[in-house]
């Protein structure tokens, strides 16, 4: 998966992980263990995907900068 998709999916998951607790706090949705767990898991997975995508981007840009003949 390209790094820009990883970063995008990570951003969406972190956004879901922030919006769901906000919706729970303003009492639009009832707080359940499952919903809280989904919000936490989405946030953690989103952060990991964002970090992995950023690391892939940095590695790719370094590889291109160091090797003039890179064709990736």
Backbone as CSV, one residue per row, in Angstrom:
resi,resn,N_x,N_y,N_z,CA_x,CA_y,CA_z,C_x,C_y,C_z
1,UNK,0.852,-1.174,0.000,0.000,0.000,0.000,0.902,1.242,0.000
2,UNK,0.622,2.191,-0.861,1.439,3.413,-0.893,1.353,4.191,0.427
3,UNK,2.424,4.905,0.717,2.494,5.600,2.001,1.415,6.666,2.146
4,UNK,1.011,7.298,1.042,-0.014,8.341,1.176,-1.372,7.745,1.565
5,UNK,-1.652,6.527,1.136,-2.894,5.878,1.572,-2.827,5.494,3.040
6,UNK,-1.663,5.010,3.478,-1.517,4.673,4.895,-1.734,5.891,5.775
7,UNK,-1.151,6.997,5.384,-1.313,8.226,6.154,-2.772,8.672,6.122
8,UNK,-3.424,8.577,4.973,-4.829,8.970,4.858,-5.752,8.092,5.684
9,UNK,-5.555,6.781,5.615,-6.381,5.864,6.406,-6.118,6.081,7.896
10,UNK,-4.855,6.307,8.249,-4.520,6.591,9.642,-5.199,7.851,10.141
11,UNK,-5.227,8.885,9.302,-5.884,10.134,9.687,-7.382,9.921,9.902
12,UNK,-8.011,9.174,9.008,-9.452,8.906,9.140,-9.729,8.130,10.429
13,UNK,-8.888,7.129,10.731,-9.107,6.351,11.947,-8.906,7.193,13.209
14,UNK,-7.889,8.040,13.207,-7.688,8.922,14.365,-8.856,9.899,14.506
15,UNK,-9.356,10.371,13.391,-10.515,11.264,13.427,-11.739,10.543,14.001
16,UNK,-11.959,9.306,13.586,-13.060,8.518,14.149,-12.846,8.306,15.640
17,UNK,-11.592,8.033,16.025,-11.281,7.833,17.428,-11.472,9.079,18.276
18,UNK,-11.517,10.245,17.650,-11.759,11.484,18.395,-13.230,11.895,18.355
19,UNK,-13.897,11.626,17.248,-15.292,12.051,17.086,-16.239,11.171,17.911
20,UNK,-15.980,9.879,17.943,-16.884,8.981,18.672,-16.957,9.337,20.159
21,UNK,-15.830,9.540,20.856,-15.966,9.959,22.264,-16.647,11.317,22.427
22,UNK,-16.431,12.235,21.488,-17.111,13.524,21.559,-18.621,13.349,21.448
23,UNK,-19.046,12.485,20.531,-20.483,12.222,20.360,-21.039,11.560,21.617
24,UNK,-20.233,10.711,22.249,-20.673,10.078,23.496,-20.809,11.114,24.606
25,UNK,-19.851,12.038,24.686,-19.867,13.045,25.753,-21.060,13.984,25.617
26,UNK,-21.411,14.365,24.380,-22.574,15.252,24.223,-23.881,14.468,24.206
27,UNK,-23.798,13.182,24.492,-24.927,12.279,24.710,-25.840,12.117,23.500
28,UNK,-25.237,12.077,22.319,-26.007,11.718,21.122,-26.090,10.207,20.970
29,UNK,-25.085,9.520,21.507,-25.025,8.061,21.461,-24.742,7.574,22.872
30,UNK,-25.370,6.474,23.237,-25.155,5.920,24.576,-23.776,5.264,24.660
31,UNK,-23.111,5.464,25.766,-21.779,4.909,25.978,-21.876,3.420,26.291
32,UNK,-21.208,2.616,25.477,-21.117,1.184,25.726,-19.651,0.782,25.711
33,UNK,-19.377,-0.371,26.301,-18.003,-0.857,26.316,-17.501,-1.076,24.895
34,UNK,-18.327,-1.671,24.061,-17.926,-1.958,22.680,-17.614,-0.669,21.913
35,UNK,-18.447,0.332,22.040,-18.225,1.592,21.327,-16.977,2.302,21.833
36,UNK,-16.746,2.270,23.122,-15.525,2.856,23.675,-14.291,2.102,23.188
37,UNK,-14.380,0.783,23.140,-13.264,-0.021,22.666,-12.986,0.247,21.193
38,UNK,-14.021,0.373,20.382,-13.845,0.666,18.950,-13.184,2.033,18.764
39,UNK,-13.595,3.016,19.540,-12.991,4.348,19.440,-11.519,4.305,19.823
40,UNK,-11.194,3.596,20.892,-9.799,3.482,21.317,-8.970,2.737,20.279
41,UNK,-9.499,1.616,19.786,-8.763,0.819,18.801,-8.554,1.604,17.510
42,UNK,-9.550,2.341,17.070,-9.408,3.145,15.855,-8.333,4.204,16.031
43,UNK,-8.290,4.806,17.184,-7.287,5.833,17.445,-5.879,5.240,17.455
44,UNK,-5.695,4.134,18.140,-4.368,3.517,18.232,-3.910,2.997,16.868
45,UNK,-4.781,2.307,16.168,-4.420,1.786,14.846,-4.137,2.936,13.883
46,UNK,-4.911,4.013,13.971,-4.674,5.167,13.114,-3.317,5.810,13.362
47,UNK,-2.925,5.902,14.624,-1.608,6.460,14.940,-0.513,5.566,14.387
48,UNK,-0.638,4.252,14.565,0.369,3.336,14.043,0.470,3.417,12.521
49,UNK,-0.657,3.450,11.833,-0.620,3.548,10.379,-0.004,4.863,9.929
50,UNK,-0.300,5.941,10.621,0.305,7.224,10.279,1.803,7.223,10.463
51,UNK,2.283,6.623,11.547,3.723,6.557,11.789,4.397,5.665,10.759
52,UNK,3.795,4.532,10.438,4.370,3.637,9.435,4.393,4.315,8.071
53,UNK,3.322,4.988,7.699,3.279,5.698,6.422,4.307,6.812,6.347
54,UNK,4.484,7.529,7.433,5.492,8.596,7.469,6.894,8.013,7.358
55,UNK,7.156,6.899,8.042,8.469,6.256,7.954,8.739,5.756,6.536
56,UNK,7.713,5.228,5.873,7.883,4.784,4.483,8.193,5.969,3.572
57,UNK,7.526,7.079,3.803,7.762,8.283,2.997,9.190,8.797,3.185
58,UNK,9.645,8.840,4.416,11.004,9.321,4.694,12.033,8.380,4.079
59,UNK,11.826,7.076,4.222,12.755,6.119,3.638,12.809,6.219,2.127
60,UNK,11.656,6.399,1.500,11.605,6.523,0.041,12.297,7.797,-0.430
61,UNK,12.072,8.901,0.275,12.699,10.158,-0.146,14.207,10.112,0.073
62,UNK,14.669,9.465,1.138,16.120,9.326,1.346,16.738,8.449,0.271
63,UNK,16.057,7.372,-0.077,16.562,6.471,-1.108,16.672,7.199,-2.444
64,UNK,15.677,8.006,-2.760,15.730,8.765,-4.019,16.826,9.814,-4.007
65,UNK,17.034,10.442,-2.865,18.041,11.486,-2.772,19.453,10.900,-2.871
66,UNK,19.679,9.709,-2.267,21.010,9.115,-2.248,21.360,8.394,-3.550
67,UNK,20.372,7.917,-4.268,20.632,7.136,-5.474,20.010,7.846,-6.673
68,UNK,20.827,8.370,-7.551,20.318,9.087,-8.722,19.644,8.152,-9.733
69,UNK,19.942,6.870,-9.684,19.403,5.920,-10.647,18.196,5.163,-10.108
70,UNK,17.634,5.625,-9.003,16.502,4.943,-8.384,15.273,5.043,-9.287
71,UNK,14.589,3.887,-9.511,13.411,3.860,-10.379,12.219,3.275,-9.658
72,UNK,12.054,3.515,-8.378,10.939,2.931,-7.617,9.775,3.760,-7.731
